[in-house]
Amino acid sequence: MQSTKEKIEYGVLIKDREHLRQALAESRKQHYTYILREPGGKPFYVGIGQGLRMFSHVEEAKDPERGGLKVEAIRNIWSQGGEVLHTIDGWHDNEPWVREAELIEAIGQIKHGTGPLTNAQDYSPSHVVAGVEVRKYKDVQGEDVNGIPETFKLKDVRLMAGPREPKTRRSVFGKIYTALEENPGVTGSELVSILLRLDFSSNKSAYTQSGAVCAAWVCGYIEGGYFRSDTQYIQSWKNKR
């Protein structure tokens, strides 16, 4: 098997947040692909960044409630007295989804037994319908980006925010939580319609540069916020009288 060093350049080592700010200003680009590495240079995570995004993972690892392969890899580095190396692969005008997928494919993921990356998400090929990126939802979404999939379990369930609150209102779950605070008691279908009018261009998981997303993507997040025990940002409507 070809070694990681033969597959990919090391990249530009970013020493700290101020160094990243300077590098961003000099690049005159808004986006970048980055690789987190162990002290010896071995890569363990690939991502797309804006602003100081690449340093958010070490902050995440400081939260004892957060888990997963990436977080554990960072904590393991710290336990051995080391520090995470932050390297830039390249600078881009638009979100470089293709390049990110190329890097992940080239280096390989632990979950697939193909390499050292802790990336949990698998990236589906681009598929655009009416100017909206649908990716892995192309089969359930069909040709109507606003059509609610028949598999959506909360279509007629009245919903409200809580019982837990997301850490930031800028996240996808944060935007959903805010929408429910402003519209308590709406059904799942009505919530989808509200969310489709929002701008998700700042949310990486949306894979959108225009801000528009498909209904299937929105439904997936609504169900995740309702059913997942580690979120609980959405609950059934309780009429408080």
URBELZI-V322386 format. One record per helix or strand of 3 or more residues. SS is the DSSP state (a for helix, b for strand). FROM is the first residue (numbers start at 0). TO is the last residue. If there is no record, write none. Layout:
<<SS & FROM & TO> <SS & FROM & TO>>
This chain:
<<a & 3 & 6> <b & 11 & 13> <a & 16 & 26> <b & 30 & 36> <b & 42 & 48> <a & 52 & 60> <a & 68 & 78> <b & 84 & 91> <a & 96 & 106> <a & 109 & 111> <a & 134 & 140> <b & 157 & 160> <a & 171 & 181> <a & 187 & 194> <a & 203 & 205> <a & 214 & 226> <b & 233 & 235>>
